[in-house]
Amino acid sequence: MIPYIEWLGRTDDKMIDDSIRYIPIERRHLDGIIRLCKMEPWPSFIKDTELTWRVLTGPGVYTIVAEENGKVVGFVQLQTDGAIQSHLSNVLVAKNRRRKGIGKRLVCEVFSRSGAQRIDLITEDAPEFYRSFAHKEWYGFRIYPQYKKGDRLTNGCT
C-alpha cells in the first residue's frame, strides 16, 4: 500500500488532519452515509437501506469512510478487479467539510487499498476536483437498459 501523501507527491498541511479517521465501512456508518446522500440529494442510496448496504459492501467493492468524532463526514466507493481496473462510483463529503482535502484523501486511501493500477470514473459536476490528480481525460458513457428519450421509452441494449 502506497501512503497517500507519497502517492500525491505532496505534503501540504491541508491534507493532514489527525481528527479524521479513514476506515473501511462498518454497518454503524450506514445511517451517516444515507444522511449525506439525502443532503445532496442522491436518490439511489436513500430509498432502500439494505440495498445501499449491499451496494457499498458487495464483492470487489471498497468503501472507505471519513469519520470525525464518530460522525461520517465523507465516503468513497470503488469497484475493482483487485489487479488492474477500478471504477470510482461515489465520492461525497459533507458540505461544511469540503475543500479541506478530505475528498482527495478518500480517493487516495481507497486507491491504495484496492490493488488496482488505475481508476476510471465519470463526473457530472466535479471535473476540476478530478483534474487535480494525475490523469488522462477522455469521454465516458453510462449505458442503461432502458431510458427515456423525449416522451418515449427506448431500449438501450437493442
Contacts in CASP RR format, 6 or more apart in sequence:
PFRMAT RR
TARGET T0000
AUTHOR 0000-0000-0000
METHOD contacts of the structure
MODEL  1
MIPYIEWLGRTDDKMIDDSIRYIPIERRHLDGIIRLCKMEPWPSFIKDTE
LTWRVLTGPGVYTIVAEENGKVVGFVQLQTDGAIQSHLSNVLVAKNRRRK
GIGKRLVCEVFSRSGAQRIDLITEDAPEFYRSFAHKEWYGFRIYPQYKKG
DRLTNGCT
1 112 0 8 1.000
1 113 0 8 1.000
2 112 0 8 1.000
3 112 0 8 1.000
4 15 0 8 1.000
4 105 0 8 1.000
4 108 0 8 1.000
4 109 0 8 1.000
4 112 0 8 1.000
5 11 0 8 1.000
5 15 0 8 1.000
5 16 0 8 1.000
7 108 0 8 1.000
7 111 0 8 1.000
7 112 0 8 1.000
8 15 0 8 1.000
8 104 0 8 1.000
8 108 0 8 1.000
14 100 0 8 1.000
14 101 0 8 1.000
15 101 0 8 1.000
15 104 0 8 1.000
15 105 0 8 1.000
17 100 0 8 1.000
17 101 0 8 1.000
17 102 0 8 1.000
19 68 0 8 1.000
19 69 0 8 1.000
20 66 0 8 1.000
20 67 0 8 1.000
20 68 0 8 1.000
20 73 0 8 1.000
20 102 0 8 1.000
20 105 0 8 1.000
21 66 0 8 1.000
21 67 0 8 1.000
21 68 0 8 1.000
22 64 0 8 1.000
22 65 0 8 1.000
22 66 0 8 1.000
22 67 0 8 1.000
22 105 0 8 1.000
22 106 0 8 1.000
22 109 0 8 1.000
23 64 0 8 1.000
23 65 0 8 1.000
23 67 0 8 1.000
24 62 0 8 1.000
24 63 0 8 1.000
24 64 0 8 1.000
24 65 0 8 1.000
24 113 0 8 1.000
25 33 0 8 1.000
25 56 0 8 1.000
25 57 0 8 1.000
25 63 0 8 1.000
25 64 0 8 1.000
25 65 0 8 1.000
25 75 0 8 1.000
26 65 0 8 1.000
27 53 0 8 1.000
29 65 0 8 1.000
29 67 0 8 1.000
29 72 0 8 1.000
29 75 0 8 1.000
30 49 0 8 1.000
30 52 0 8 1.000
30 53 0 8 1.000
30 56 0 8 1.000
32 71 0 8 1.000
32 72 0 8 1.000
33 45 0 8 1.000
33 52 0 8 1.000
33 56 0 8 1.000
33 65 0 8 1.000
33 72 0 8 1.000
33 74 0 8 1.000
33 75 0 8 1.000
33 92 0 8 1.000
34 45 0 8 1.000
34 46 0 8 1.000
34 49 0 8 1.000
34 52 0 8 1.000
35 72 0 8 1.000
36 72 0 8 1.000
36 74 0 8 1.000
36 75 0 8 1.000
36 92 0 8 1.000
36 93 0 8 1.000
36 94 0 8 1.000
37 44 0 8 1.000
37 45 0 8 1.000
37 46 0 8 1.000
37 92 0 8 1.000
38 46 0 8 1.000
39 94 0 8 1.000
39 95 0 8 1.000
40 92 0 8 1.000
42 90 0 8 1.000
42 92 0 8 1.000
45 52 0 8 1.000
45 55 0 8 1.000
46 52 0 8 1.000
55 61 0 8 1.000
55 77 0 8 1.000
56 63 0 8 1.000
56 75 0 8 1.000
56 77 0 8 1.000
57 63 0 8 1.000
60 79 0 8 1.000
60 80 0 8 1.000
60 81 0 8 1.000
60 82 0 8 1.000
61 77 0 8 1.000
61 78 0 8 1.000
61 79 0 8 1.000
62 77 0 8 1.000
62 78 0 8 1.000
62 79 0 8 1.000
62 80 0 8 1.000
62 110 0 8 1.000
62 113 0 8 1.000
62 114 0 8 1.000
63 75 0 8 1.000
63 76 0 8 1.000
63 77 0 8 1.000
63 78 0 8 1.000
63 110 0 8 1.000
64 75 0 8 1.000
64 76 0 8 1.000
64 106 0 8 1.000
64 109 0 8 1.000
64 110 0 8 1.000
64 113 0 8 1.000
65 72 0 8 1.000
65 74 0 8 1.000
65 75 0 8 1.000
66 72 0 8 1.000
66 73 0 8 1.000
66 74 0 8 1.000
66 75 0 8 1.000
66 93 0 8 1.000
66 97 0 8 1.000
66 102 0 8 1.000
66 103 0 8 1.000
66 105 0 8 1.000
66 106 0 8 1.000
67 73 0 8 1.000
68 97 0 8 1.000
72 94 0 8 1.000
73 93 0 8 1.000
73 94 0 8 1.000
73 97 0 8 1.000
73 102 0 8 1.000
74 92 0 8 1.000
74 93 0 8 1.000
74 94 0 8 1.000
74 97 0 8 1.000
74 102 0 8 1.000
74 103 0 8 1.000
74 106 0 8 1.000
75 90 0 8 1.000
75 91 0 8 1.000
75 92 0 8 1.000
75 106 0 8 1.000
76 88 0 8 1.000
76 90 0 8 1.000
76 91 0 8 1.000
76 92 0 8 1.000
76 103 0 8 1.000
76 106 0 8 1.000
76 107 0 8 1.000
76 109 0 8 1.000
76 110 0 8 1.000
77 88 0 8 1.000
77 89 0 8 1.000
77 90 0 8 1.000
77 91 0 8 1.000
77 110 0 8 1.000
78 86 0 8 1.000
78 87 0 8 1.000
78 88 0 8 1.000
78 89 0 8 1.000
78 110 0 8 1.000
78 111 0 8 1.000
78 114 0 8 1.000
78 116 0 8 1.000
78 119 0 8 1.000
79 86 0 8 1.000
79 87 0 8 1.000
79 89 0 8 1.000
80 86 0 8 1.000
80 87 0 8 1.000
80 114 0 8 1.000
80 115 0 8 1.000
80 116 0 8 1.000
81 116 0 8 1.000
82 114 0 8 1.000
82 115 0 8 1.000
82 116 0 8 1.000
83 115 0 8 1.000
83 116 0 8 1.000
83 117 0 8 1.000
84 116 0 8 1.000
84 117 0 8 1.000
84 118 0 8 1.000
85 116 0 8 1.000
85 117 0 8 1.000
85 118 0 8 1.000
85 120 0 8 1.000
86 111 0 8 1.000
86 114 0 8 1.000
86 115 0 8 1.000
86 116 0 8 1.000
86 118 0 8 1.000
86 119 0 8 1.000
86 120 0 8 1.000
87 119 0 8 1.000
87 120 0 8 1.000
87 121 0 8 1.000
88 107 0 8 1.000
88 110 0 8 1.000
88 119 0 8 1.000
88 120 0 8 1.000
88 121 0 8 1.000
89 121 0 8 1.000
91 103 0 8 1.000
91 106 0 8 1.000
91 107 0 8 1.000
91 126 0 8 1.000
93 102 0 8 1.000
93 103 0 8 1.000
93 106 0 8 1.000
103 129 0 8 1.000
104 129 0 8 1.000
104 132 0 8 1.000
104 133 0 8 1.000
107 119 0 8 1.000
107 133 0 8 1.000
111 119 0 8 1.000
121 130 0 8 1.000
122 140 0 8 1.000
122 141 0 8 1.000
122 142 0 8 1.000
123 129 0 8 1.000
123 130 0 8 1.000
131 137 0 8 1.000
143 156 0 8 1.000
143 157 0 8 1.000
144 156 0 8 1.000
145 155 0 8 1.000
145 156 0 8 1.000
145 157 0 8 1.000
146 153 0 8 1.000
146 154 0 8 1.000
146 155 0 8 1.000
146 156 0 8 1.000
147 153 0 8 1.000
147 154 0 8 1.000
147 156 0 8 1.000
148 154 0 8 1.000
END
